[in-house]
Amino acid sequence: MLDAGQCNASNSLIVIAQALAQALGVSVNELPFSYDIAWYEQKAVIMLLALLALGVRKIRLGPTLPAFLSPNVVEVLVKAYELKPIADAEQDVQTMLAGNYLLA
């Protein structure tokens, strides 16, 4: 488990994931990674857009979604990228350690 801390440092995790995926001959989405993005600052939006542009799926978001995301946009993103909500810290860690991005 790697924690990038602030979302502006998350680009390091993307570089690591891409290098690992290339070395193993798999896609980034086949790695046992969990991307959890907290909506505490506006720069998290840029991190999400970067991950989506790279084709990363199964990103978990929370604790609430940004107000500018309409229900229709959320529905499209959930269907296209399998976005999921985060829960509380204890449940999220257990979910990630179990290798399952879905909430129980």
N, C-alpha and C positions, 0 to 999 in steps of 0.2 A: 504494500500500500504506500503510495506516494502522496504527499500533500504539498500542493504548490503554494499554499498560503494565499496571498492576494491573487485575484484573478489576472492581474497584469503579469504575474510570473508563470501563469499556466502555459504560456507558449513553450516553456521548457519541457513540460509534460508532453506536448504535442510532438516536439522534436524527438524525444525519447521514444514515444509510441511509434512514430513513423520509422525510426531506425530499427527498433526491435521487430516490427512487422516485416520490414524488408529483409532483415537477417534471418528471420524464420520462414520467409516466403509465404506470409499470410497477409490478410488485410488488417487494418487497425481494428476493425470491428470484430475480428476473431480473437483478439487478445483479451485476457481476463481483466480488463480495466473497467472501472466505474467512474464516470465523469459526473460529479455533483457540483452544480453551480448555484451559489446562493445569491439571491437578488437583494443585496444590501447596497450596491452602488451601481451607477449607470454603466460603468465600464464592463460589467458582467454581460451586458447585451453584446458588446463587441466580441467577447470570448465565445458566447453562444453562436454568433454569426460565423466566426472563424471555424468553429468545430463543424457546423452545418455545411459550410462551404467545402470542407475537407471530406464530407460524406460520413462523419462520425454519427453513429446511431446510439440509441438507448441512453441518452443523457438524462440525468435526473435534475429537476429544477425545484427551487423553493426558497424560503418557506411559502411565499406567495408569488404569483406571477406578476410581471410588470403590468401596470394598469393600461398601457397602450395596446396590449395584445387583446384583440377582440376574440370572442368565442369561436368565430369562424377561422381565424388565423391559428388559434390554438388547436382546433380540430385538424387542420391541414398538417401542422407540424407533428402532432401526435401520430397521425396516419403515415406520414412520409418518413419520419425519423424515430418513431417509437419513444417519444419523450414521456417521462414519468415524473410524478411529484416526489419530493423528498418527504421523509417522516421526521421523527425525532432522531437525535444523534445516535442513541443506543441502537435503535432499530436499523438505521442506515448502515452503521458499522457491521452489524450482524448480517445484513443482507449482502453487503459487499464481500465480507469474508466467506460467505457461503457461495460466492461466485454467481449470484443471482441479482440482476439489476431490478427485478420486479419486487414490488412491495408485497409482503405476505397478507 
